[in-house]
Amino acid sequence: MTLISPSHRHATDVSVAMISDELFSVLTPNETLGYVHTVGRVYVSLSGSDICHAVEVGQSLSWDRAVEIVRSA
């Protein structure tokens, strides 16, 4: 897993880590909030700490919006 970028936009900071070319985890310092899966030009937001049990909570054409969907789920 490779840390992509910490976010400093919100009071609750999240970081994004690259798991594979198409899968990213959205993290706080204490937990995994969920994942963003890239499918073509669409970013699919998944909520849950375990990728095998994560649930889709939204889709977006914007990377930032997809991360925000996970963060607010």
N, C-alpha and C positions, 0 to 999 in steps of 0.2 A: 504494500500500500504506500502511495506517495502523496504527501501533503501538497495540495494544489495552492490553496490560498485561505488565509484566515479572513473573516469578514469583520469589519469594524463599523458597520452601518447601524447595528441594533444594540440595545442594552444587553441582550443575551447573545454573546458572540458565538458564531458557528464557524467551523472550518470544513473544508471540502478536501477529501482525500481520494486519489485515483486508485481504484481497485483493478480495473482493466481498461482497455481502450473505450469501452462503452458503458462502464459502470463506475459510479462515484458514490462515496458515502458522505453523509452530512453529519458532522460531529459537534458536540459541545465538549468542554473539558472532561465531563463525567460520563457521557453516554453517546451512543449512536442514535440519532433521531430517525434516520431513514436513508434513502438512496435516490439517486437520479440516474435513470437508465436512458442512454441515447439510442433512439430508434429512428434512423434516417435523420431528418431535420427536426424531429419532435423529441422533447425532453419529457420523460415519464417520471413523475414524482411518486415515490413509494414510502410509506410510513411504517416504521418498525425497526427494531434493533437486529433482527435476524433476517437476512436476505431471503431465506427459504419461506418465511412466513410474513414478509412485508406485504402491505396492501396498497394498491394504487389509490392515490388521493387526488390526482390531477395530472394534466398534461399542459405543456406550453411550448411555444416556439422560442421563448426567451429563457436563456440559462438562469439569469437572476431570478426570474419569476418561479421557475421550477424549484430552485433552492428555497425560496421564500414559502412555497406551498408546503414543502417538507417541514420547514421550521415552524410553521403555524398549525400544522396538523395535530 
